[in-house]
Amino acid sequence: MDYPRALKTASAIAAWGSVAFIAFATMSPIQARPHLSSQGIEHLGAFALVGLLFGIAHPRRLPLVAAGIVLVSGGLEAAQHLTPDRHGKWVDFGMKVLGGGIGLGLAAAITLSLELFALRRRQRIKLKPFSDGI
C-alpha cells in the first residue's frame, strides 16, 4: 500500500515545518518558548507528530526516518549548549526519541491496516466469525 502522492507530499511538508518550529522553539530564549504542558509531554507530543508525519510521507523508509529522528533530537539537545540560557538534557533527548518512535509506530500501524484492508478488498475474502462452531 502506498499513500497517494498528494498526501505524502503534504505530510512531508508538514513534517519539515514541524521540525523547523521545534528547532525554533528549542533554540529561542526560555521565556519566548511556547508552553502547552510539562516539558516531557511537549517533547513527546511534538516528536510523535513528527514521527507520524514522516512515517506517512516515507512509509517504506521507516528505519531511515527513525535514524533521522534520533539525529535531529540529539542535534537539538546538543545545540542548546550553544545558547547562554538553555541546556540540553538526556531525559529530554529520550522523550523526543520515544515520541518519534510512537509516531513512527502509529504510522506503521496505519500503513499495515490500510494494506490489509486493500488486500481483503482485492481478494474479496469473506470472514466468518466463529465459523468453527464456537
N, C-alpha and C positions, 0 to 999 in steps of 0.2 A: 504494500500500500504506500502510495506516495501522495503527499498532500498536493492540492492544486498550487500551481506556480505563484499565483497572486497571494495565497495565504502564506506560503514560505517566504516570499519577498517581504510582506507586511510584518511577519514575525521577526525576520532578520533586522529590519529597520527599527522595530520596537525594541528588540534586544540590544542593539548597539546604542540606541537612545537611552535605554535604562542603564547601561554600563557608563555612558557619559554622565548621566545625572548622579549615579552612585559615586563616580570619581569626583565630581564637583562637590557633592555633599561631604565626602570623605576628606577632601583637602581644604575645604573652606574653614574659616575660624569657627571654633566650637559654638559661639553664640549665634552665628549665622546659619548653622546647620539646622535643617528641619527636624522636628521631633514629633514622632507619631506614637511611640510606645517605648518600652525599655530598649536599650541598645541591642541586646541579644536578639530580641524579637524582630527589630527593624532589620538587622543584618540577615537573619534567617529568611524573612519575607522578601526582602529585596532580591536576594540571590536565588530564592526559589522561583521568583518571577523570571529572572534572567535565565535560569536553567530551563524552565518551561518554554520560554520563547525561543531560545537557541535550539532546544530539543525538537520543536516543531519545524523550525527553519532548516535544520540539518538532521533529520531522523536516522539517516544511515551513517552518521559520523559521531555517535554519542561518546565513544572513548576520547576522541579528539576534543570534543566540546568540554568534556569533564576535565581534561588536562588544561584547557584554556581557562576554565573557571578557577582551578587551583592556582594557576599562574597569575591571573588578574587579582584574586583575593590576596595572595602573598605580596604582589607588587603594590597594591593599595596600602596594605599594612606597613610595608617597608617604607613607602613614600611618606607616610605620616611622620617619620623621624626627621624629615627634611623641613618640617614646619615647627615653629617655636612652641605652639600651644597644643599640638596633637602628638600622640604617641601610639604606635601600633601594639596590639596585644595578641598573644597566641590564642586566647579564648575567642577574640573577635574573628581571627582567621578561621578557627574551627567552625564557628557559627556560619560564616559565609560559605565555607566549603560544604557544610551539612545542608544549608539551604539550597545551594546549587544542585547537590545530589538529589534532594527531594524533588526539585523542579524537573530534573532530568528523568527521575523515576516516573513522575507523573506523565511526562511527555512520552516515555516509552510505553507506559500502560495504555495511554490513549491511542498510540500508533498500533499497538498489538490488538486492542479491541476493535479498531476500525478494520485491520487486516482480517481478523476472524469473522467480522460481520460481512465483509466483502466476499470472503471465501464461502461462507454459508449461503450467501445470496447467489453466487455464481453456480454453486453445486446444487442448489435447491434442496439442501439437507432438511429433512423434517424430523425434528427431535420429538420423541415421545417420552415425556417424563414418566417415570415409574413403569416402564414397559416390561419389566421383569416380574410383574405381578405383585409388587410390594404396595 
